[in-house]
Amino acid sequence: MPPKQYSFKVKGVLISDKDKSEDDFSIFITAMDDNHAVMLVREHLRNHAPKGNSVIKGIEKKAD
């Protein structure tokens, strides 16, 4: 039986390496817990966002 998964809304800021500009982001993701959600979001940003650093500002579990 697969582990229970929940929906999370993760908010934060992406800081560009080029010009140090900051862009807010908000992403919905399905994960086992909040730590897993942050790990998945960081992996997604590493693969699909411009090069830079991400700062997670908030995470909330959404009702099923």
Secondary structure as the mmCIF struct_conf table of DSSP 4:
data_model
#
loop_
_struct_conf.conf_type_id
_struct_conf.id
_struct_conf.beg_label_comp_id
_struct_conf.beg_label_asym_id
_struct_conf.beg_label_seq_id
_struct_conf.end_label_comp_id
_struct_conf.end_label_asym_id
_struct_conf.end_label_seq_id
HELX_LH_PP_P HELX_LH_PP_P1 PRO A 2 LYS A 4
STRN STRN1 TYR A 6 SER A 16
TURN_TY1_P TURN_TY1_P1 ASP A 17 ASP A 19
STRN STRN2 GLU A 22 ALA A 31
BEND BEND1 MET A 32 ASP A 33
HELX_RH_AL_P HELX_RH_AL_P1 ASP A 34 HIS A 48
BEND BEND2 ALA A 49 ALA A 49
BEND BEND3 LYS A 51 LYS A 51
STRN STRN3 GLY A 52 LYS A 62
HELX_LH_PP_P HELX_LH_PP_P2 ALA A 63 ALA A 63
#
